[in-house]
Amino acid sequence: MTATPATTPGFGRFFLPGPTEVLPEILAAQTRPMIGHRGKGMEQLIAQMMPGLQRIFRTTRPVYISSSSATGLMEAAVRNCGGRRVLALVNGAFSERFAKIAQANGCETTVLEVPLGEVHRPDQLRDALTKGRYDAVTVVHSETSTGALNPIRDLAQVAHEAGDVLLLVDSVTGIAGATVETDSWDLDFVLTGSQKALALPPGLALGVAHPRALARAKQQSNRGIYFDLVEFENYILKNQTPNTPALSLMYALAAQVVRIERETIEGRWRRHLAMAERTWQWAAEMRARGIEMRVLAPEGCRSPTVTCLTVPSGRTGSAINEAMKAKGFTISAGYGSLKDSTIRIGHMGDHTVAELEALLAVLAGVVTE
Ligand SMILES: *Cc1c(COP(=O)(O)O)cnc(C)c1O
């Protein structure tokens, strides 16, 4: 008996904004035999992929590899670098989670919120940092619940102008899909997870800490053990991880880094932008046909990896989602309070514009029927 039924859809039908579809060759890389995590093999595995990881993050700093989902490194960010007082920029469900994590880890947390779909303007942040004293600011680069893209470079500049304020960036649906310049944007801590634009199975998180962030961590007394960034730093300098890593996932990561090197990170950014632009244009085409669908995020602050579309009146996100499923395609209903009023398309990872085009053709049928 074959393990794969004939009806299994091919690659290009699964458009969740995480986890994203993983190529068969990347899945296959996970079947390599185990090796000792304190041996030469492990050190070689990490050493070989490190330059590629650094090119993905655009940094000369080491890239930490955490065997956790992305939330683990969000906790690491506030726990090591949050200091006493955190300003949490909130514009959706994931940035709200970041605020809750800061609070739960004992940081005195103030929330600066803007409406769903919108982004934080640098002058608003400047204003908040003038009025209050904060040690760190949390922000989500690409807010996966709304498809809005925060202006991280400008926000980092404003944070640093305010003095010893660290910007802690969740770029979970940014890194490897949207432009991120860790070094030239002077980011203090930036993190992602394996199952979004990196198009790997879930279970790994990656992060980069500026020396400023590490210095802050060293002063922090209750960093805990599992998410201690000082330990991450000490071990990665030896091409190791503090604990037994999710080795099979690291094999997949190593294989994916080779693929990304072949495409180049700039090529990957361009492909994601092309997929996003095609989706925005499709929404305009739908409106021209009298189907009232809009991109939730305003022009100029839209994520290249995920689009949140409002659904026509009389329809719900979950019903459209179900109808798509019946046709063999997976997209997502809205998130949280946007569950019924929107749908989300994750044009993210290793999809192509051609595959997206096929999805949009089916979606057009569903919303017009
Ligand atoms: C998916 C996601 C997370 C959470 O990631 P987990 O891997 O589930 O911990 C955090 N932030 C953003 C922006 C995300 O898209």
The ligand as an SDF file (V2000), in Angstrom:
LIG
                    3D

 15 15  0  0  0  0  0  0  0  0999 V2000
    2.8690   32.7700   14.3360 C   0  0  0  0  0  0  0  0  0  0  0  0
    3.2800   33.9960   15.0360 C   0  0  0  0  0  0  0  0  0  0  0  0
    3.7370   33.9950   16.3660 C   0  0  0  0  0  0  0  0  0  0  0  0
    3.6970   32.7930   17.2590 C   0  0  0  0  0  0  0  0  0  0  0  0
    4.4940   31.8100   16.8420 O   0  0  0  0  0  0  0  0  0  0  0  0
    4.5060   30.3720   17.5670 P   0  0  0  0  0  0  0  0  0  0  0  0
    5.5100   29.7140   16.6790 O   0  0  0  0  0  0  0  0  0  0  0  0
    3.1340   29.8080   17.4680 O   0  0  0  0  0  0  0  0  0  0  0  0
    4.9740   30.5300   18.9360 O   0  0  0  0  0  0  0  0  0  0  0  0
    4.1450   35.1810   16.9130 C   0  0  0  0  0  0  0  0  0  0  0  0
    4.1070   36.3220   16.2270 N   0  0  0  0  0  0  0  0  0  0  0  0
    3.6750   36.3740   14.9590 C   0  0  0  0  0  0  0  0  0  0  0  0
    3.6520   37.6880   14.2520 C   0  0  0  0  0  0  0  0  0  0  0  0
    3.2460   35.2120   14.3210 C   0  0  0  0  0  0  0  0  0  0  0  0
    2.8030   35.2680   13.0520 O   0  0  0  0  0  0  0  0  0  0  0  0
  1  2  1  0
  2  3  1  0
  2 14  2  0
  3  4  1  0
  3 10  2  0
  4  5  1  0
  5  6  1  0
  6  7  2  0
  6  8  1  0
  6  9  1  0
 10 11  1  0
 11 12  2  0
 12 13  1  0
 12 14  1  0
 14 15  1  0
M  END
$$$$
